[in-house]
Amino acid sequence: MGSSWHMVVLYYFVFLFLATLPGIRAVHYVVINKAGNSTGGARFTNEIRIPNSRHVLIMATDFILMRIFRENIPTDRKPVENVSLVIENMDGDGVAFTSNDEIHVSANYIGSYSGDVKRELTGVLYHEMTHIWQWNGDGQAPGELVEGIADFVRLKANTAPTHWVKPGEGDRWDQGYDVTARFLDYCNCLRNGFIAELNKKMRSGYSDNFFVELQGKTVDQLWTDYKAKYGN
């Protein structure tokens, strides 16, 4: 526990140091709780807190850019200068969405969540921060793949919920979210850095042939191999 905490603190200060170097863009983070004294708003204030959430955003950015996408050169990254996290009451059953570098999280979800809400929100924020930093093929990439990459990041950050599908489960590689995340994890194990290379290729367009170029097999062949590995 102590060793893990020291590593978290070290990553935090290394990121702050890098942000001050020439050519490294510093990102400004803002967290706003618009849910007031609602159940979710109060729970966010008392159990999660604004400083902790801002810290998660910073750590997620470092994890995504340096460890997952491996975008060590600033010009490889999306030109993001400001990120906002807004906690607000929402209609419906949605959990969160990201638009224009703003992450919106449902206070209703926070208020009704029955488990470790801090861990759950951390996972949600890693997923949503991925949407801020990932390339999406200039809008051409399948939405299910985009969501799968975001859940892949959540998986590698060790914040996946227990209700996610197990490796090998699912009907299609592009089913999205946890199904696609598990498949992408398999692909990344076949070729270390696959997700980073795929994200780079998706900067200005998308083709299923990217899988052939990086793995030597079609995505459908990879899905068949993946299912066979787990006996499904």
C-alpha angles and dihedrals in degrees: 000000000000093000093049091049091051090052091051091051091047093052089048095054093041089055092049089050093050090049089062095053121100111269095020111110114226112218122215115219126200127183120195128183107206094165093084116185096347115125092261094041092052092046090052091051095046104035107024107023132193098264092052092049092049089051090053090053091052093047092046091053091051092047094048099044100038106030106027108027094024091213098162093157113073093220089062091062133077110265097250117162104162132035123186128194114200123189108200144152110265135190117241132013099301120134104198145328137193127221131164093352091308121120114205117195125189114245087199089063093048091049095049099040109117101196136055098326095187092056092044093051090047089056092047091051093050088052094048094043087056089060089055094053105031126095114235103195091266087295094313099101117099111263089228091059092047090052091044092056090050090052090045088060090049089050093051090047088060094240100113114136120243092241094066118114117268122247110287096024125118138069104249137019089235095049087115138224116033096000092055091039091058090048092049089050088056090050092048090053089054091053117019109227094021093135091051091051093045091051090050091052090050093062095101107008147350140239132165084229088077086081090056092048093051103032105024091236136081117259089247091054090049091050091051090050091047093052091047092052091060096037096249 
